Amino acid sequence: MVLAMLRKIDCNIWVAEQPFRFLGLDVGIRMTVISLKNDELAVISPIKVDNKIIEQFREIGNVKHIIAPNLFHHLFLSDFKNIYPQAQIYAVSGLKKKRPDISIDKILDDDEKYFGSKLEYFLFEGLNTFLLNGVSPLHEYVFFHGESQTLIVTDIVFNFDESFPFTTKLVSKILGVYKQLRPSFLEQLGTKEKEKVRQSVQKILQWDFRRVIMAHGTIVEDDAKQKFKKGYECFLEKIF
C-alpha cells in the first residue's frame, strides 16, 4: 500500500490520501487534518499512517482529536489511538454498537462545541445509501473550517474524474458522480426522508465555503459552493 504524505492545502488545513478499494472499485480515501488552538490537531477520517507521516504530525502540532464522521469511516481509529494515546476518539451515535471493540471517548453532538470556533459541524440527516446487504444510514457529520472557507464531508458527495482507474470512471458515470459533486445513485435508491436531506443541505449552504474536501474523489477548488448546490438539486429536484 502506498502511503501518502500530508500536504497543506490552505492555512491550518492538510490532507493525505492513499489507495482504497470499496465494492471492488479503486476509490481512494482521504483524511483531513485541522490545526485548532494551542497547536491541537483534529483528524477527520483517519487513514493508515507510517513513520514519515507521524513525523509530519510532530512538526505541525499535537493530535488531540480523532474523528469518525460517519458509520463507515472507522477502520483506522484504533491504530491512531495506539499512536496517540493522549487523543480522544469522537464518533457518531451508532458506531459504538457497530464497533464495540473501539474505545470511543465522546459521541458527536450538535449542541457541544468540542473543537472550539475553528471547526463548526452538525449532523447531516436523512441520507442513506443502498449496499449489497440493503439500505444503510450514513449518519454523517459535516464540518466547516471557516479560516480556509472549506467544507469537509465524507460520503455525502463524491467527485471522480480522469485521475481514477478506468473501471472506477465507468462505474462513477453510471452512478452519476463522474466529474459531478453530488451523491450517487445508491443514495438516491436508499434515501426516503428527502425533506431532512433538504434541510441539511440548506444548513450547509449557509456556510461561506469555496472548497469541498470529500473522502472519495478529487477535491473541488473552483466554484465549489455552486457545484455542491447543483449536485443536490439533481438529487432533490429543488433545495429552497
C-alpha positions as CSV (number, residue, x, y, z in Angstrom):
1,M,0.0,0.0,0.0
2,V,1.3,3.4,-1.0
3,L,1.1,5.8,2.0
4,A,0.8,9.5,1.1
5,M,2.3,12.4,2.9
6,L,0.4,15.2,4.5
7,R,0.0,18.1,2.1
8,K,-1.0,21.6,3.1
9,I,-3.9,23.0,1.1
10,D,-4.5,26.2,3.0
11,C,-4.0,27.9,6.3
12,N,-4.1,25.3,9.1
13,I,-5.6,22.6,7.0
14,W,-3.9,19.5,5.5
15,V,-5.0,16.3,3.7
16,A,-3.4,12.9,3.0
17,E,-4.7,10.3,0.5
18,Q,-4.0,6.6,-0.1
19,P,-5.4,3.8,-2.2
20,F,-8.6,2.2,-1.0
21,R,-11.0,-0.3,-2.6
22,F,-14.7,-0.4,-1.9
23,L,-17.0,-3.0,-3.5
24,G,-14.2,-3.9,-5.8
25,L,-13.5,-0.4,-7.0
26,D,-10.4,1.8,-6.5
27,V,-12.0,4.8,-4.9
28,G,-9.1,6.1,-2.8
29,I,-9.5,7.5,0.7
30,R,-8.6,10.9,2.2
31,M,-8.2,12.2,5.7
32,T,-8.3,15.9,6.7
33,V,-6.3,17.5,9.4
34,I,-7.2,20.8,11.1
35,S,-5.0,22.8,13.4
36,L,-7.0,24.3,16.3
37,K,-6.0,26.5,19.2
38,N,-2.7,25.7,21.0
39,D,-1.5,23.6,18.1
40,E,-4.1,20.9,18.8
41,L,-4.8,18.8,15.7
42,A,-8.2,17.3,14.7
43,V,-8.0,14.4,12.4
44,I,-11.2,13.6,10.4
45,S,-11.5,10.1,8.8
46,P,-8.0,8.8,9.8
47,I,-6.1,6.6,7.3
48,K,-3.2,4.3,7.8
49,V,0.0,6.2,8.6
50,D,3.7,5.4,8.7
51,N,6.7,7.0,10.4
52,K,7.1,9.7,7.8
53,I,3.6,11.0,8.2
54,I,3.9,10.7,12.0
55,E,7.0,12.9,11.8
56,Q,4.9,15.4,9.8
57,F,2.3,15.4,12.6
58,R,5.0,16.2,15.1
59,E,6.1,19.2,13.0
60,I,2.6,20.8,12.8
61,G,1.1,20.1,16.2
62,N,-0.3,17.5,18.6
63,V,-3.0,15.1,17.7
64,K,-5.8,15.5,20.2
65,H,-9.0,14.7,18.4
66,I,-9.6,11.6,16.2
67,I,-12.9,11.9,14.4
68,A,-15.1,9.1,12.9
69,P,-17.5,11.3,10.9
70,N,-20.0,8.6,9.9
71,L,-20.8,4.9,10.3
72,F,-18.3,3.8,7.6
73,H,-15.1,5.6,8.3
74,H,-13.8,3.8,11.4
75,L,-11.1,1.3,10.1
76,F,-8.1,3.1,11.4
77,L,-9.4,4.7,14.6
78,S,-7.8,2.2,17.0
79,D,-4.5,2.4,15.1
80,F,-4.5,6.1,15.5
81,K,-5.4,5.9,19.2
82,N,-2.4,3.5,19.8
83,I,-0.1,6.0,18.2
84,Y,-1.6,9.0,20.0
85,P,-3.0,7.6,23.3
86,Q,-3.5,11.1,24.7
87,A,-6.0,11.9,21.9
88,Q,-9.7,11.3,22.2
89,I,-11.9,9.4,19.7
90,Y,-15.1,11.2,18.7
91,A,-17.7,9.1,16.8
92,V,-21.2,9.3,15.6
93,S,-24.1,7.8,17.5
94,G,-24.4,4.2,16.5
95,L,-20.8,3.4,15.9
96,K,-20.3,2.0,19.4
97,K,-22.9,-0.7,18.6
98,K,-21.4,-1.4,15.2
99,R,-17.8,-1.5,16.5
100,P,-17.9,-2.4,20.3
101,D,-14.2,-3.1,20.1
102,I,-13.3,0.6,19.6
103,S,-12.9,2.6,22.7
104,I,-14.9,5.8,21.9
105,D,-14.4,8.7,24.2
106,K,-17.2,11.1,23.1
107,I,-20.3,10.9,20.9
108,L,-20.6,13.8,18.4
109,D,-23.4,16.1,19.4
110,D,-24.7,19.2,17.6
111,D,-25.1,21.0,21.0
112,E,-21.5,20.5,22.0
113,K,-18.6,22.7,20.8
114,Y,-15.8,20.1,21.1
115,F,-13.4,21.8,18.7
116,G,-14.0,25.5,19.5
117,S,-14.8,28.1,16.9
118,K,-12.3,27.0,14.3
119,L,-14.3,23.9,13.3
120,E,-18.1,24.0,13.0
121,Y,-20.1,20.8,12.5
122,F,-23.6,19.3,12.5
123,L,-25.4,16.0,11.7
124,F,-26.4,15.7,8.1
125,E,-29.8,14.0,8.5
126,G,-31.8,11.7,6.3
127,L,-29.2,10.4,3.8
128,N,-29.0,6.6,3.3
129,T,-27.1,4.5,0.9
130,F,-28.0,1.2,-0.8
131,L,-25.4,-1.6,-0.4
132,L,-25.4,-5.3,-1.1
133,N,-27.0,-6.0,2.3
134,G,-29.7,-3.4,1.8
135,V,-30.3,0.2,2.9
136,S,-27.8,1.7,5.4
137,P,-27.9,5.1,7.0
138,L,-24.7,7.2,6.7
139,H,-25.4,9.2,9.9
140,E,-22.7,11.6,8.9
141,Y,-21.4,14.8,10.5
142,V,-20.2,17.5,8.1
143,F,-17.6,20.2,9.0
144,F,-16.8,23.8,8.1
145,H,-13.3,25.3,8.6
146,G,-14.0,29.0,8.3
147,E,-10.4,30.1,8.2
148,S,-9.9,28.4,4.9
149,Q,-13.5,28.5,3.8
150,T,-13.5,24.7,3.4
151,L,-16.5,22.3,3.6
152,I,-15.3,18.9,4.8
153,V,-17.5,16.0,4.1
154,T,-17.1,12.2,3.9
155,D,-19.7,10.2,1.9
156,I,-22.5,12.7,1.2
157,V,-20.9,13.7,-2.1
158,F,-18.3,12.2,-4.5
159,N,-16.3,13.6,-7.4
160,F,-14.4,11.1,-9.5
161,D,-12.5,12.3,-12.6
162,E,-10.0,11.2,-15.2
163,S,-7.3,10.6,-12.5
164,F,-9.1,7.4,-11.4
165,P,-8.8,3.9,-13.0
166,F,-10.9,3.0,-16.0
167,T,-13.4,0.8,-14.0
168,T,-13.9,3.4,-11.4
169,K,-14.6,6.1,-14.0
170,L,-17.0,3.8,-15.8
171,V,-19.0,2.9,-12.6
172,S,-18.9,6.5,-11.4
173,K,-20.5,7.6,-14.8
174,I,-23.3,5.0,-14.2
175,L,-23.8,6.2,-10.6
176,G,-23.8,9.9,-11.7
177,V,-20.7,11.0,-9.8
178,Y,-18.2,11.4,-12.7
179,K,-16.9,15.0,-12.6
180,Q,-20.0,15.9,-10.6
181,L,-20.0,16.9,-7.0
182,R,-23.1,15.0,-5.8
183,P,-24.4,11.9,-4.0
184,S,-24.5,8.8,-6.1
185,F,-27.4,6.8,-7.5
186,L,-27.0,4.4,-4.5
187,E,-28.0,7.3,-2.2
188,Q,-30.9,8.1,-4.5
189,L,-32.1,4.4,-4.1
190,G,-31.6,4.3,-0.3
191,T,-33.0,7.7,0.7
192,K,-36.6,8.2,1.6
193,E,-36.5,11.2,4.0
194,K,-35.6,13.8,1.4
195,E,-37.1,16.6,3.5
196,K,-34.5,16.0,6.2
197,V,-31.8,15.9,3.5
198,R,-33.1,19.2,2.0
199,Q,-32.9,20.9,5.4
200,S,-29.4,19.6,6.0
201,V,-28.3,21.0,2.5
202,Q,-29.9,24.3,3.4
203,K,-27.8,24.5,6.5
204,I,-24.6,23.7,4.6
205,L,-25.3,26.4,2.1
206,Q,-25.4,29.0,4.9
207,W,-21.6,28.4,5.3
208,D,-19.4,30.6,3.2
209,F,-17.2,27.8,1.6
210,R,-15.2,27.9,-1.6
211,R,-13.6,24.5,-1.4
212,V,-15.1,21.0,-0.8
213,I,-13.0,18.1,0.6
214,M,-14.6,14.7,0.4
215,A,-13.2,11.3,1.4
216,H,-13.5,9.7,-2.1
217,G,-12.8,11.8,-5.2
218,T,-11.0,14.9,-6.3
219,I,-11.1,18.0,-4.1
220,V,-13.2,20.8,-5.6
221,E,-11.3,24.1,-5.5
222,D,-13.3,26.2,-8.1
223,D,-16.9,27.3,-7.7
224,A,-17.4,24.6,-5.1
225,K,-20.5,26.0,-3.4
226,Q,-22.4,26.3,-6.6
227,K,-21.3,22.8,-7.7
228,F,-22.4,21.4,-4.4
229,K,-25.8,23.1,-4.7
230,K,-26.2,21.9,-8.3
231,G,-25.4,18.4,-7.3
232,Y,-28.1,18.3,-4.6
233,E,-30.6,20.0,-6.9
234,C,-30.2,16.9,-9.1
235,F,-30.8,14.7,-6.1
236,L,-33.7,16.7,-4.5
237,E,-35.1,18.5,-7.6
238,K,-35.2,21.7,-5.5
239,I,-33.5,22.9,-2.4
240,F,-35.3,26.1,-1.4
